[in-house]
């Protein structure tokens, strides 16, 4: 295989090598935040994906991960009381720390439900709302819990409603539940059912004498301590679902799926606040002093010290990004992430900079570069392009009728977009209009691309029925299946150089072809059971990398004939999405754990190959009447060539009498052809074009 790096990606689980070998890069910083708590300069952040709790003692300027033993699910709520941190989890109850997150203890004594939905403080007490178990109080900072749910209605199985939000309003406690709003006037000893029709409240806040409620359809206000409610949605988009509320310097802020909104008149009018180049989907808000903190669904944590007029990220140390795709251009590396947008590094991952201005969809599935223009395929908003190295982006979707763009590739100044349901589209460089190029395709669920020797390859989702692999010799105008010998499963990753192609197939792992896909060989026998769902391949002239769904990363120096595991000493299995190479390192984009890298000099396998590679010179190519072929070696016993159509039909044969010979092709029509070279028992393939 030639040098040059060809990388395609899809999900797989792997165990990375020992941390002395694999080093986590500085980012990309960010992640999906589930909750934030603040106490002066101290902050705690729970993560929706990737787990763990991050803490900061300097207003979020630097974060440290504090591992919480045995937490397998997200943290829904956190409160801070000095050095004490109490965390409520989705399914595992309460965890608490007495030393600001350095050590943790599970504290479920007295709880009858381990699903924690809400958590607040009331003087010296902590109040916990659960899913199915009612309301619990703790007077010992979360060590033990006492139920106080008298008055809540239960279902036929005796389960209480989900206590979605709690609020202290003077001497009252208001509980928003899945079957309406309740209020207690005696510190939870009994509860009064106030309203059975409002069941979708997600958060509560108070401003003056008013109670503000966020719902999944907008905002409500009560000036009657929760007894009566009215909608307050002026200025809010109808699609906004409110996730969080916070009062900061007399203004009230609403975090929604459509961004942050501010009101200075107790919610009568809301004004949109632009968070700039970051994910606009807000998951949590909290205010400490005059600083407002916002957790996002992908871009980590934002802060504002001017009432939301401007925002900056404070993510240093938070690495919970999910890297879906990556490309290299000169000395720069560009990565696309799940809900955190696009990052660039020019120092081999030592630092990553977000480049998302104008990118309105942060879920990036694919990247490509054509000349000086970058292209990004997103999950739901089509393709964006940048002509200034990612400083600004704008959509380019005219003619594209599927906005889920899972694959991009550049070939001969054409950009090809593979979509999840509508096949393949082509955009000529400089144009703004896409054209569907699906003639011959029988599977429109495209997942990957590769290109070599003027042939474009496409991998698709076969689903057990449809063929997963196609090729085109005319820039996508016509497609043919090359799936003979492949299982009709997912083909999410392809490598192609000259006549050699590797493709990963569903749960079955990598396959190898040396004849442009006319035939395929399963190269899984030398691998352990990978449990591969799609898998990922990467490679260059030095070797081939294969990553398995549950079986790790493997390396081969002989085109997959033999494999060496390069991650076996890493103890914790983790999901990884992407893998690629540069001159010095192999990079692995982990599932909600940023990017890790390892020096290629550490991966010398020492295996000896039994699958030969072949370097042949054909000139001129393209040719009209004939061309010269120069072989690396010659055998008088048997050296001959066969000319095949792209479909594999034999069109001509010629015996060669020397290492360098002339081949007549004047009987062929214009087009692309395969040249099969037979030297004794060795068979090699290359490609030429007749003009």
Secondary structure, DSSP 8 states (H G I E B T S, - for coil): --SS-EEE---EEEE---TTTSEE-S---BEEEEEEEEETTEEEEEESSS--EEEESSTTSS-EEE--TT--S-EEEEEEETTEEEEEESSS-EEEESSTTSS-EE--BT-S---EEEEEEETTEEEEEESSS-EEEESSTTSB-EE--TT--B-TTS-B--EEEEEEETTEEEEEETTEEEEESSTTSS-EEEESS---EEEEEEETTEEEEEETTEEEEESSTTSS-EE--TTS-TT--EEEEEEETTEEEEEETTEEEEESSTTSS-EEE--TTS---EEEEEEETTEEEEEEEEB-EEEESSTTSS-EE--TT-B---EEEEEEETTEEEEEESSS-EEEESSTTS--EE--TT-----EEEEEEETTEEEEEEBSS-EEEESSTTSS-EE--BT----BEEEEEEETTEEEEEESSS-EEEEETT--B-EE--TT-S---EEEEEEETTEEEEEEB-TTTS--EEEESSTTSS-EE--TTS-SSB--EEEEETTEEEEEEGGGEEEEESSTTSS-EE--TTS-----SS-EEEEETTEEEEEETTTEEEEESSTTSS-EES-TT--SEEEEEEEEE-SSEEEEEETTS-EEEEEGGGG-------S-----EEESSSBSSEEEEE-S---SS-EEEEEEETT--EEEEEE--SSEEEEE-TTS-SEEEEEEEEETTEEEEEEEEE-
